[in-house]
């Protein structure tokens, strides 16, 4: 790797440059990047190495995720070997997953009352008084080895992951189930998520009036 514009120099130029350039590269503003970097460093184990700063590790991770890029192209852009780029990407992904475990959960006390978006709207109250959010599936493009592609081919003929996500009425994610093949049906993913406690699907705690045997389906499918 002989380019004079190393990955960290390129990142530094974008951090000091026009906000649109940075947003195009990493799908977020410089301010959010710095906030995310600080959180991951302090609480979720993101770190660089003797020769690479943690900000570049995060940049490599975001570059791959935001553009669906391969490691080979990331290694050229950041002027690292493919082994180094892959290792840094793994470090960044693990830190983001640890952050997700803290962030993608219902807020404390969220199940204790009817959300105002329901309680204050006569179209929904009292019919949806026990509704706490919305759940739906979305297909995200996936790069899959040729020998494993068939189960991931969805109805549009491309390889995708079928991802199920739930959000509250503030549009904050409270649960996500990822990694399922594009051919998997939404109901299969939902039943899998609620059947295994290790996935921590956000059931209302026992003792709340709304909790009953049918409340496994307490989201509105949209």
Secondary structure, 3 states (H helix, E strand, C coil): CCCCCCHHHHHHHHHHCCHHHHHHHHCCCHHHHHHHHHHHHHHCCCCCCCCCCHHHHHHHHHHHHHHCCCHHHHHHHHCCCHHHHHHHHHHHHHHHHHHHHHHCCCCCCHHHCCCHHHHCCCCCCCCCCCCCCEEEEEEEECCCCHHHCHHHECCCCCEEEEEEEEECCCCCEEEEEEEEECCCCHHHHHHHHHHCHHHCCCCCCCCCCCCCCCHHHCCEEC
